[in-house]
Amino acid sequence: MTDKLTVALLFGGRSSEHSISCATAGGVLAAIDRSRYDVIPIGITRDGAFVLEADDPAHFALGSSAAELPVVTDNGSRVHWPESSLDRTLRVVDAPGAAARVLGSVDLVFPILHGPYGEDGTIQGLLELLGLPFVGSGVLASALGMDKHFTKTVFQQASLPVAPWRTITAADWAEAPGMAYAALAELGLPAFVKPARAGSSVGVSRVTDPAELVRAMETALAEDDKVLIEAGLVGRELEVAVLQGPPGEPSRASVAGEVLVTGRDFYDFDAKYLGAAGIQLVCPAALTPAELAEMQRMAIRAFEAIDGAGLARVDFFLTDTGWVINEINTMPGFTPISMFPTCWLQSGYTYPALIDELISVALARRGVRERDPLPA
């Protein structure tokens, strides 16, 4: 008999952020307390197959170039989810034609997936259907957080400040491209063109001349069929991490981190994950107590506005006229260099303690929900 909890770590996926999810998995595998948890690492290939992956953090380490990014490979195994909500048993077929074997009964799923088909409510819907507890936001908050157009819409309704934007669909661009040029003229230069449903700065372009719009739209539309043209803001780029409290306790926000852009147009994918020059991450950021308190208040308000659960990272600009929320990330990166664990490390948490907190809160809140009476 063992008192350990069994955690299914779910990563990879079909999105363009596949490798960042794998790198996050490496961070969690290295940090999770093995005296408290048994871990079943489940990778999702780029084609959507669920495979049993190596329990080896080094296997998912970030390299220094795009050619060295970690991936989930199809090793021929297939992980089978429980057959109903009455069962929590995971099974695996190790090779085509082999008999299924039991991996164990899962206490919790940790879906560290980034981007579409994982962070957008799709995998959360599967887990809800199966009745499996999981870390992070549910279907609604995940979908809202993934779609920048609807995130901004909800934030506006909650009286939270966002950068001005216009949304252009693929059909708009094909049939009436003048709409995009008109939006650019209205919003002013520089502007940012970004996919509505992508993260890690994938597909994002900074536009300083209308002649650059075609290339920027093509880059964004390669990731999504809905694109945001957003006013460029001048100000400090700051981020804060949010943790949901246990039942009956409020959510908390960490100290702030700052992204100092010194030699690049913006904080792009290469700077975030490949160590490209021109970016410095500072945590804790130099803010007055009043500034930090206001940032934390707004971050928690944003988290609650989308009905978030578990965790989030909220990104801000501090401009001459005040705070502006850039976006919310409902499953932020957990790589060793990611801002989410860094902010909590500077707030008094260790990486293993942060994982413990996420797991315990997810289980506690699931237990409360299961005890709630059904409506009459």
TILUMZA-814966 format. One record per residue (C-alpha): residue in one letter; y, x, z. Coordinates in Angstrom, 1 decimal, always signed. Each point is the difference from the previous one (the first is absolute). Layout:
! TILUMZA-814966
+------+--------+--------+--------+
: code :     c2 :     c1 :     c3 :
+------+--------+--------+--------+
:    A :      Y :      X :      Z :
...
+------+--------+--------+--------+
//
This chain:
! TILUMZA-814966
+------+--------+--------+--------+
: code :     c2 :     c1 :     c3 :
+------+--------+--------+--------+
:    M :   +0.0 :   +0.0 :   +0.0 :
:    T :   +3.6 :   +1.1 :   -0.6 :
:    D :   +3.4 :   -1.2 :   +0.9 :
:    K :   +1.5 :   +1.4 :   -3.2 :
:    L :   +1.7 :   -2.3 :   -2.4 :
:    T :   -1.0 :   +0.1 :   -3.6 :
:    V :   +3.0 :   +0.3 :   -2.4 :
:    A :   -0.3 :   -0.4 :   -3.8 :
:    L :   +2.6 :   +2.2 :   -1.5 :
:    L :   +1.0 :   -1.4 :   -3.4 :
:    F :   +1.9 :   +2.1 :   -2.5 :
:    G :   +0.5 :   +0.9 :   -3.7 :
:    G :   +0.4 :   -3.0 :   -2.1 :
:    R :   +1.1 :   -1.0 :   -3.5 :
:    S :   +3.7 :   +0.7 :   +0.3 :
:    S :   +2.0 :   +3.0 :   -1.1 :
:    E :   +0.2 :   +0.9 :   +3.7 :
:    H :   -3.7 :   +0.6 :   +0.1 :
:    S :   +0.3 :   +3.7 :   +0.9 :
:    I :   +2.6 :   -0.6 :   +2.7 :
:    S :   -2.4 :   -2.5 :   +1.6 :
:    C :   -2.7 :   +2.7 :   -0.1 :
:    A :   +2.3 :   +2.5 :   +1.6 :
:    T :   +0.9 :   -2.5 :   +2.7 :
:    A :   -3.8 :   -0.4 :   +0.6 :
:    G :   -0.3 :   +3.7 :   +0.5 :
:    G :   +2.7 :   -0.1 :   +2.7 :
:    V :   -1.7 :   -2.9 :   +1.8 :
:    L :   -3.5 :   +1.5 :   -0.2 :
:    A :   +1.4 :   +3.3 :   +1.5 :
:    A :   +1.9 :   -1.7 :   +2.8 :
:    I :   -2.1 :   -3.0 :   +1.1 :
:    D :   -1.7 :   +0.5 :   +3.4 :
:    R :   -3.8 :   +0.3 :   -0.7 :
:    S :   -0.8 :   -0.5 :   +3.6 :
:    R :   +1.3 :   -3.5 :   -0.3 :
:    Y :   -0.7 :   -1.0 :   -3.6 :
:    D :   -2.8 :   +0.3 :   -2.5 :
:    V :   +1.5 :   +0.1 :   -3.5 :
:    I :   -1.4 :   -1.4 :   -3.3 :
:    P :   +2.1 :   +1.5 :   -2.8 :
:    I :   +0.1 :   -2.5 :   -2.9 :
:    G :   +1.7 :   +1.2 :   -3.2 :
:    I :   +1.1 :   -2.3 :   -2.8 :
:    T :   -0.2 :   +1.6 :   -3.4 :
:    R :   +2.8 :   -0.4 :   -2.6 :
:    D :   -2.3 :   -2.6 :   -1.6 :
:    G :   -0.4 :   -2.0 :   +3.2 :
:    A :   -3.5 :   +1.0 :   +1.2 :
:    F :   -0.6 :   +0.3 :   +3.7 :
:    V :   -1.8 :   +3.3 :   +0.7 :
:    L :   -1.1 :   +1.8 :   +3.2 :
:    E :   +2.2 :   +3.1 :   +0.1 :
:    A :   -0.2 :   +3.3 :   +1.8 :
:    D :   +1.1 :   +0.1 :   +3.6 :
:    D :   +1.9 :   +3.2 :   -0.6 :
:    P :   +3.8 :   +0.3 :   +0.4 :
:    A :   +0.1 :   +3.1 :   -2.2 :
:    H :   -1.4 :   -2.0 :   -2.9 :
:    F :   +3.2 :   -2.0 :   -0.2 :
:    A :   +2.6 :   +2.7 :   +0.6 :
:    L :   +3.1 :   -0.1 :   -2.2 :
:    G :   +0.3 :   +2.9 :   -2.5 :
:    S :   +3.2 :   +1.5 :   -1.3 :
:    S :   -0.1 :   -1.7 :   -3.4 :
:    A :   -1.0 :   -3.3 :   -1.6 :
:    A :   -3.2 :   +1.6 :   -1.3 :
:    E :   -1.0 :   +0.7 :   +3.7 :
:    L :   +0.4 :   -3.5 :   +1.4 :
:    P :   -3.0 :   -1.4 :   +1.8 :
:    V :   -1.9 :   -2.9 :   -1.6 :
:    V :   -3.0 :   -2.3 :   +0.8 :
:    T :   -2.7 :   +0.8 :   -2.5 :
:    D :   -2.8 :   -2.4 :   -0.9 :
:    N :   -3.0 :   +1.6 :   +1.7 :
:    G :   -2.3 :   -2.8 :   -0.9 :
:    S :   -0.1 :   -1.6 :   +3.4 :
:    R :   +1.2 :   -3.6 :   +0.6 :
:    V :   +1.2 :   -1.3 :   +3.3 :
:    H :   -0.9 :   -3.7 :   +0.6 :
:    W :   +2.3 :   -2.1 :   +2.2 :
:    P :   -1.4 :   -2.5 :   +2.5 :
:    E :   -1.4 :   -3.2 :   -1.6 :
:    S :   +2.1 :   -2.4 :   +2.1 :
:    S :   +2.4 :   -0.1 :   +2.8 :
:    L :   -3.0 :   -0.4 :   +2.4 :
:    D :   -1.0 :   +3.6 :   -0.6 :
:    R :   +1.7 :   +3.3 :   +0.2 :
:    T :   -2.7 :   +2.2 :   -1.4 :
:    L :   +0.8 :   +2.5 :   -2.7 :
:    R :   -2.7 :   +1.2 :   -2.3 :
:    V :   -0.2 :   +2.7 :   -2.7 :
:    V :   -2.1 :   +0.5 :   -3.0 :
:    D :   +0.0 :   +3.8 :   -0.4 :
:    A :   -1.0 :   +0.0 :   -3.7 :
:    P :   -0.8 :   -2.5 :   -2.7 :
:    G :   -3.3 :   -1.6 :   +0.7 :
:    A :   -0.2 :   +1.2 :   +3.6 :
:    A :   -0.6 :   -2.3 :   +2.9 :
:    A :   +3.0 :   -0.9 :   +2.1 :
:    R :   +0.3 :   +1.6 :   +3.4 :
:    V :   +2.1 :   -1.1 :   +3.0 :
:    L :   +3.2 :   +2.0 :   +0.7 :
:    G :   +0.8 :   -1.9 :   +3.2 :
:    S :   +1.9 :   -3.0 :   +1.4 :
:    V :   +3.7 :   +0.4 :   -0.6 :
:    D :   +2.4 :   -0.6 :   +2.9 :
:    L :   +3.2 :   +0.6 :   -2.1 :
:    V :   +1.1 :   +0.9 :   -3.5 :
:    F :   +2.8 :   +2.5 :   -0.5 :
:    P :   +1.2 :   -0.7 :   -3.6 :
:    I :   +2.3 :   +3.0 :   -0.7 :
:    L :   +0.5 :   -1.1 :   -3.6 :
:    H :   +3.4 :   +0.5 :   -1.8 :
:    G :   +1.3 :   -2.0 :   -2.9 :
:    P :   -1.4 :   -2.9 :   -1.9 :
:    Y :   -3.6 :   -1.2 :   +0.6 :
:    G :   +0.1 :   +1.1 :   +3.6 :
:    E :   +3.4 :   +0.0 :   +1.7 :
:    D :   +1.1 :   -3.2 :   -1.7 :
:    G :   -2.2 :   -2.5 :   +1.8 :
:    T :   -3.0 :   +0.1 :   -2.3 :
:    I :   -2.3 :   +2.0 :   +2.4 :
:    Q :   +1.5 :   -1.8 :   +3.0 :
:    G :   -1.1 :   -3.3 :   -1.6 :
:    L :   -3.6 :   +1.3 :   -0.4 :
:    L :   -0.1 :   +1.2 :   +3.7 :
:    E :   +1.4 :   -3.4 :   +1.2 :
:    L :   -2.6 :   -1.8 :   -2.1 :
:    L :   -2.7 :   +2.1 :   +1.7 :
:    G :   +1.4 :   -0.4 :   +3.4 :
:    L :   +0.4 :   +3.8 :   +0.6 :
:    P :   +2.7 :   +1.2 :   +2.3 :
:    F :   +2.3 :   +2.6 :   -1.7 :
:    V :   +3.0 :   +2.1 :   +0.6 :
:    G :   +3.3 :   -1.0 :   -1.5 :
:    S :   +1.7 :   -3.0 :   -1.5 :
:    G :   -1.7 :   -3.0 :   -1.4 :
:    V :   +0.1 :   -1.6 :   -3.4 :
:    L :   +3.6 :   -1.3 :   +0.0 :
:    A :   +1.8 :   +3.0 :   +1.5 :
:    S :   -2.0 :   +2.4 :   -2.1 :
:    A :   +0.9 :   -1.9 :   -3.2 :
:    L :   +3.6 :   -0.3 :   +1.0 :
:    G :   +0.3 :   +3.7 :   +1.0 :
:    M :   -1.5 :   +1.1 :   -3.3 :
:    D :   +2.3 :   -2.1 :   -2.2 :
:    K :   +3.5 :   +1.5 :   +0.3 :
:    H :   +1.6 :   -3.1 :   -1.6 :
:    F :   -1.4 :   -2.4 :   +2.6 :
:    T :   +0.5 :   +2.5 :   +2.8 :
:    K :   +3.7 :   +0.1 :   -0.7 :
:    T :   +0.1 :   -3.8 :   -0.4 :
:    V :   -1.5 :   -0.4 :   +3.5 :
:    F :   +2.2 :   +2.6 :   +1.5 :
:    Q :   +3.1 :   -1.7 :   -1.4 :
:    Q :   -1.1 :   -3.3 :   +1.6 :
:    A :   -0.4 :   +1.8 :   +3.3 :
:    S :   +3.6 :   +1.3 :   -0.4 :
:    L :   -1.2 :   +3.6 :   -0.4 :
:    P :   +2.0 :   +2.2 :   -2.4 :
:    V :   -1.6 :   +1.2 :   -3.3 :
:    A :   +1.2 :   +1.8 :   -3.0 :
:    P :   +1.2 :   -2.2 :   -2.9 :
:    W :   -2.7 :   -0.4 :   -2.7 :
:    R :   -1.2 :   -1.9 :   -3.0 :
:    T :   -3.6 :   -0.7 :   -1.0 :
:    I :   -1.1 :   +0.4 :   -3.6 :
:    T :   -3.5 :   -1.0 :   -1.2 :
:    A :   -1.9 :   +1.5 :   -2.8 :
:    A :   +0.6 :   -3.2 :   -2.0 :
:    D :   +3.7 :   +0.3 :   +0.7 :
:    W :   +0.1 :   +3.6 :   -1.3 :
:    A :   -2.0 :   -0.9 :   -3.1 :
:    E :   +2.0 :   -3.2 :   -0.9 :
:    A :   +3.4 :   +0.6 :   +1.4 :
:    P :   +0.6 :   +3.7 :   +0.9 :
:    G :   +3.7 :   -0.8 :   +0.2 :
:    M :   -0.7 :   -1.5 :   +3.5 :
:    A :   -0.9 :   +3.5 :   +1.3 :
:    Y :   +3.0 :   +1.6 :   -1.5 :
:    A :   +2.2 :   -2.7 :   +1.4 :
:    A :   -1.6 :   +0.5 :   +3.4 :
:    L :   +0.7 :   +3.7 :   -0.2 :
:    A :   +3.6 :   -0.6 :   -0.9 :
:    E :   +0.4 :   -2.4 :   +2.9 :
:    L :   -1.7 :   +2.3 :   +2.6 :
:    G :   +1.7 :   +3.2 :   -1.2 :
:    L :   -1.2 :   +3.5 :   -0.4 :
:    P :   -2.0 :   +1.8 :   +1.3 :
:    A :   -2.7 :   -2.6 :   +0.4 :
:    F :   -3.7 :   +0.1 :   +0.8 :
:    V :   -2.6 :   -1.7 :   -2.2 :
:    K :   -3.3 :   -0.6 :   +1.9 :
:    P :   -3.2 :   -2.0 :   -0.3 :
:    A :   +0.1 :   -3.1 :   +2.3 :
:    R :   -3.5 :   +0.6 :   +1.2 :
:    A :   -0.6 :   +3.8 :   +0.4 :
:    G :   +0.6 :   +2.6 :   +2.6 :
:    S :   +0.3 :   +3.7 :   +0.7 :
:    S :   +2.8 :   +0.1 :   -2.5 :
:    V :   -2.5 :   -0.5 :   -2.9 :
:    G :   +1.8 :   -1.2 :   -3.1 :
:    V :   +3.5 :   +0.4 :   +1.4 :
:    S :   +2.9 :   +1.4 :   -2.0 :
:    R :   +3.6 :   +0.8 :   +0.8 :
:    V :   +2.3 :   -1.2 :   -2.9 :
:    T :   +3.4 :   +1.7 :   -0.4 :
:    D :   +0.6 :   -1.2 :   -3.6 :
:    P :   -0.9 :   -3.2 :   -1.9 :
:    A :   -1.8 :   +2.1 :   -2.5 :
:    E :   -2.6 :   +0.8 :   +2.6 :
:    L :   -0.9 :   -3.6 :   +0.6 :
:    V :   -2.7 :   -0.2 :   -2.7 :
:    R :   -1.9 :   +2.9 :   +1.5 :
:    A :   +0.4 :   -1.3 :   +3.5 :
:    M :   -1.2 :   -3.5 :   -0.9 :
:    E :   -3.0 :   +1.3 :   -1.8 :
:    T :   -0.9 :   +2.2 :   +3.0 :
:    A :   +0.3 :   -2.9 :   +2.4 :
:    L :   -1.8 :   -2.5 :   -2.2 :
:    A :   -2.9 :   +2.4 :   -0.3 :
:    E :   -0.6 :   -0.8 :   +3.7 :
:    D :   +0.9 :   -3.7 :   +0.2 :
:    D :   +1.2 :   -2.9 :   -2.2 :
:    K :   +2.9 :   -0.6 :   +2.3 :
:    V :   +2.8 :   +2.5 :   +0.5 :
:    L :   +3.0 :   +0.3 :   +2.3 :
:    I :   +3.3 :   +1.5 :   -1.1 :
:    E :   +1.7 :   +1.0 :   +3.3 :
:    A :   +3.4 :   +1.2 :   +0.8 :
:    G :   +0.1 :   +3.7 :   +1.0 :
:    L :   +1.3 :   +0.5 :   +3.5 :
:    V :   +1.8 :   +2.9 :   +1.4 :
:    G :   -1.1 :   +0.8 :   +3.6 :
:    R :   -2.5 :   +1.5 :   +2.3 :
:    E :   -3.7 :   -0.8 :   -0.6 :
:    L :   -1.6 :   -0.9 :   +3.3 :
:    E :   -3.4 :   -1.4 :   +0.9 :
:    V :   -1.4 :   -1.5 :   +3.2 :
:    A :   -3.6 :   -1.0 :   +0.9 :
:    V :   -1.0 :   -3.3 :   +1.7 :
:    L :   -3.0 :   -0.8 :   +2.1 :
:    Q :   -0.9 :   -3.5 :   +0.9 :
:    G :   -0.5 :   -0.6 :   +3.7 :
:    P :   -3.1 :   -1.3 :   +1.7 :
:    P :   -0.1 :   -3.8 :   +0.6 :
:    G :   +3.0 :   -1.0 :   +2.1 :
:    E :   +1.9 :   +3.2 :   -0.6 :
:    P :   +2.8 :   +0.7 :   -2.5 :
:    S :   -0.3 :   +2.3 :   -3.0 :
:    R :   +1.4 :   +3.5 :   +0.4 :
:    A :   +1.9 :   +2.4 :   -2.3 :
:    S :   -0.2 :   +3.8 :   -0.1 :
:    V :   +2.7 :   +2.6 :   -0.2 :
:    A :   +1.4 :   +0.3 :   -3.5 :
:    G :   -0.8 :   +2.6 :   -2.6 :
:    E :   +2.4 :   +1.1 :   -2.7 :
:    V :   -0.6 :   +1.0 :   -3.6 :
:    L :   +2.5 :   +2.7 :   -1.1 :
:    V :   +0.1 :   +0.2 :   -3.8 :
:    T :   +1.5 :   +3.4 :   -0.9 :
:    G :   -1.3 :   +0.9 :   -3.4 :
:    R :   -1.5 :   -3.1 :   -1.7 :
:    D :   +1.2 :   -3.2 :   -1.3 :
:    F :   -1.9 :   -2.0 :   +2.6 :
:    Y :   -3.0 :   +0.0 :   +2.3 :
:    D :   -2.6 :   -0.2 :   -2.7 :
:    F :   -3.8 :   +0.3 :   +0.0 :
:    D :   -0.2 :   +3.8 :   -0.4 :
:    A :   +2.4 :   +0.4 :   +3.0 :
:    K :   -1.9 :   -2.4 :   +2.1 :
:    Y :   -3.5 :   +1.3 :   -0.5 :
:    L :   -0.1 :   +3.3 :   -2.0 :
:    G :   +2.5 :   +2.0 :   +2.0 :
:    A :   +2.6 :   +0.2 :   -2.8 :
:    A :   +3.2 :   +1.7 :   +0.9 :
:    G :   +3.3 :   -1.7 :   +0.6 :
:    I :   -1.0 :   -2.3 :   +2.9 :
:    Q :   +0.2 :   +0.6 :   +3.8 :
:    L :   -1.5 :   -2.5 :   +2.5 :
:    V :   +1.7 :   +0.0 :   +3.4 :
:    C :   -1.4 :   -1.8 :   +3.0 :
:    P :   +1.6 :   -1.1 :   +2.2 :
:    A :   +3.1 :   -0.7 :   -2.0 :
:    A :   +3.4 :   +0.7 :   +1.4 :
:    L :   +1.2 :   -3.5 :   +0.9 :
:    T :   +2.1 :   -1.3 :   +2.8 :
:    P :   -1.8 :   -2.2 :   +2.6 :
:    A :   +1.8 :   -3.0 :   -1.4 :
:    E :   -1.0 :   +0.8 :   -3.6 :
:    L :   -3.6 :   +0.5 :   +0.9 :
:    A :   -0.1 :   -3.2 :   +2.0 :
:    E :   +1.4 :   -2.0 :   -2.9 :
:    M :   -2.4 :   +1.6 :   -2.4 :
:    Q :   -3.0 :   -0.8 :   +2.3 :
:    R :   +1.2 :   -3.6 :   +0.5 :
:    M :   +0.3 :   -0.6 :   -3.7 :
:    A :   -3.4 :   +1.7 :   -0.8 :
:    I :   -1.7 :   -2.3 :   +2.5 :
:    R :   +1.9 :   -3.0 :   -1.4 :
:    A :   -1.2 :   +0.9 :   -3.5 :
:    F :   -3.6 :   +0.4 :   +1.2 :
:    E :   +0.2 :   -3.5 :   +1.6 :
:    A :   +1.7 :   -1.5 :   -3.0 :
:    I :   -3.0 :   +0.6 :   -2.2 :
:    D :   -2.4 :   -0.9 :   +2.8 :
:    G :   -1.3 :   +3.5 :   +0.2 :
:    A :   -2.8 :   +1.2 :   +2.2 :
:    G :   -1.3 :   +3.3 :   +1.3 :
:    L :   +2.4 :   +2.5 :   -1.5 :
:    A :   +2.7 :   +0.6 :   -2.6 :
:    R :   +2.6 :   +2.6 :   -1.1 :
:    V :   +3.4 :   -1.3 :   -0.7 :
:    D :   +2.3 :   +2.1 :   -2.3 :
:    F :   +3.8 :   -0.2 :   +0.3 :
:    F :   +3.2 :   +1.4 :   -1.5 :
:    L :   +2.9 :   +0.6 :   +2.4 :
:    T :   +3.1 :   -0.4 :   -2.2 :
:    D :   +3.7 :   +0.1 :   +0.8 :
:    T :   -0.1 :   -3.7 :   +0.4 :
:    G :   -3.1 :   -0.2 :   +2.1 :
:    W :   -3.8 :   -0.4 :   -0.1 :
:    V :   -1.9 :   -1.1 :   -3.1 :
:    I :   -3.8 :   -0.5 :   +0.0 :
:    N :   -1.7 :   +1.6 :   -3.0 :
:    E :   -3.5 :   -1.3 :   +0.6 :
:    I :   -2.8 :   -0.6 :   +2.4 :
:    N :   -3.5 :   +1.6 :   -0.3 :
:    T :   -2.8 :   -2.0 :   +1.7 :
:    M :   -2.5 :   +2.8 :   -0.3 :
:    P :   +2.0 :   +3.3 :   +0.0 :
:    G :   -1.6 :   +3.3 :   -0.8 :
:    F :   -1.9 :   +1.8 :   +2.8 :
:    T :   -0.1 :   +3.4 :   -1.5 :
:    P :   +0.9 :   +2.8 :   +2.4 :
:    I :   +3.4 :   +0.3 :   -1.6 :
:    S :   +0.7 :   -3.7 :   -0.2 :
:    M :   +3.0 :   -1.4 :   +1.8 :
:    F :   -1.9 :   -2.8 :   +1.9 :
:    P :   -2.2 :   +2.3 :   +2.2 :
:    T :   +2.8 :   +2.5 :   +0.2 :
:    C :   +2.5 :   -2.5 :   +1.4 :
:    W :   -2.6 :   -1.2 :   +2.6 :
:    L :   -0.9 :   +3.6 :   +0.9 :
:    Q :   +3.7 :   +0.6 :   +0.8 :
:    S :   -0.1 :   -3.3 :   +2.0 :
:    G :   -2.7 :   +1.2 :   +2.3 :
:    Y :   -3.2 :   -0.9 :   -1.8 :
:    T :   -2.7 :   +2.4 :   -1.2 :
:    Y :   -1.7 :   -0.8 :   -3.3 :
:    P :   -3.3 :   -1.1 :   +1.7 :
:    A :   +1.9 :   -2.1 :   +2.5 :
:    L :   +1.8 :   -1.7 :   -2.9 :
:    I :   -3.3 :   -0.9 :   -1.6 :
:    D :   -1.3 :   -1.3 :   +3.4 :
:    E :   +3.1 :   -2.2 :   +0.3 :
:    L :   -0.4 :   -1.5 :   -3.4 :
:    I :   -3.7 :   -0.8 :   +0.5 :
:    S :   +0.5 :   -1.4 :   +3.5 :
:    V :   +2.9 :   -2.3 :   -1.0 :
:    A :   -1.9 :   -1.3 :   -3.1 :
:    L :   -3.0 :   -0.9 :   +2.2 :
:    A :   +2.1 :   -1.5 :   +2.7 :
:    R :   +1.9 :   -2.2 :   -2.4 :
:    R :   -3.1 :   -1.0 :   -1.8 :
:    G :   -1.6 :   -1.0 :   +3.3 :
:    V :   +3.1 :   -2.2 :   +0.9 :
:    R :   -0.1 :   -1.7 :   -3.4 :
:    E :   -3.7 :   -0.7 :   +0.3 :
:    R :   +0.6 :   -1.7 :   +3.4 :
:    D :   +2.8 :   -2.1 :   -1.3 :
:    P :   -1.0 :   -3.7 :   -0.2 :
:    L :   -0.3 :   -1.6 :   -3.4 :
:    P :   +2.8 :   -2.5 :   -0.8 :
:    A :   -0.9 :   -3.6 :   +0.7 :
+------+--------+--------+--------+
//
